[in-house]
Amino acid sequence: MTYLVGLAAVSLIIFVAHHLGNIRNISAPFRSLSFFKLNYLVLGMFIVLFFPDNFMIQFEHSREAIIMFCISWIGLYYGCGLELRAHQKFPSKVILFNILEPMIVFVFVTIIATLFFYFKYDGWDYTNIAVIIAIFCSFSIFRRHGILKREGDSSHHPVLDDLLPVGNIFPVFALSIAGALLFGTQNVTIVGYTFTGFFSIVIFNILFGVVGGVLFNMLISAAGSSDAISIILIGGTALCGGIAHVFSFSPLFVGTISGAFLINATLKRLQTLEALNNTNEIIERLFMFVLGTLLSPLVLLLKTGMIYILLYALALFVFRSTLKYIVSSLCISRIQNKSEDSILLWIGLTGQGILASGAAFECAFYVHLSPFIFLLFVTVLFLNQLAVGLYIWYKEKTKNTGKVSYA
């Protein structure tokens, strides 16, 4: 009977969510927010509440493998956006800004978070946590129009015009460095040989990503259809993600290296991007759904602590948004020598997409999935996505276009 009640509740949620999008008065904000797959995040949270514990226990056995596969895929998808030819048409100043902006955010957030933990806990014991929080805050959404095609004709929005995939190279690399240096194991054993030291771990992360890219390229060169390429990408990602997890490598970083090598080396670029985009939407939804199943038990566990998490997340959101507004204003006035308002660039920098969603779990994984830190990351992610979705809806509403375009 409990299963039937759970299925009925979930079906009702899906039915209501589907029809909300068809109501003219609220379809715009609903579509804007659903772009980030927040509806699947909420759906995952509700399913945990309605289904009995023994069902979730069975699901937990495969949940970690699913998450590692999804994170590796997210890295692959992002890496395929790092195509050199696609970035050559942008001015060097714009590329430079996209590279430096996350570094600036990282430095300032690290300083503030470190000082906060120092005065709160009277010591430097939580400096590692401050660094990982700063790395997460340096992630942002990136332009996919013209580089990676999104579903639908209205997927592009000017909010992404100056946000290039190259801007997230630093946080992805920094996350791998932090994992190996601060939280990961300092040795790895391969074919009976043990390698120790920080640089050995980093080099193996890079080498493994390159090997994955070479393997993808070889298999795709022999593929005869888009469906075959999709199968190769899914199977290869599952293999690479699993091996990366076994050796305590960063699946996000390894996937990024593999994707970057693949997209710049393959002779079947268009077919690869087609297969990648056809599969990506499904995996994004799956990841956000599974992420939601992790949240409900943690929320119930912390209960009153959620108030503090929300307050900390709001403070971090405000500080991060203010810092990014200053940086975007300086970029518009000094680097690009323009006088226009930087509001669009600021909103784009404030937003965080699926890459940050994968980073949220990987960051929390390095601190042993601390419930407080994990919920802090997801709450900040939710606030950033909510801000972008509501802003785009508001701008489209004021223009009275009758059609929503979102990034």
Secondary structure, DSSP 8 states (H G I E B T S, - for coil): -HHHHHHHHHHHHHHHHHHHTTSHHHHHHHHHHHTTTHHHHHHHHHHHHHS-HHHHHHHHHHHHHHHHHHHHHHHHHHHTT--HHHHTTS-HHHHHHHHHHHHHHHHHHHHHHHHHHHHHHTSSTTHHHHHHHHHHHT------TTTS--SSTT---GGGTT--GGGGHHHHHHHHHHIIIIIS-SEEEETTEEEESHHHHHHHHHHHHHHHHHHHHHHHHT--SHHHHHHHHHHHHHHHHHHHHHTT--HHHHHHHHHHHHHHH-S-HHHHHHHHHHHHHHHHHHHHHHHHHHHHHHHHHHTTHHHHHHHHHHHHHHHHHHHHHHHHHHIIIIIS---S--HHHHHHHH---HHHHHHHHHHHHHTTT-HHHHHHHHHHHHHHHHHHHHHHHHHHHHHT-SS----
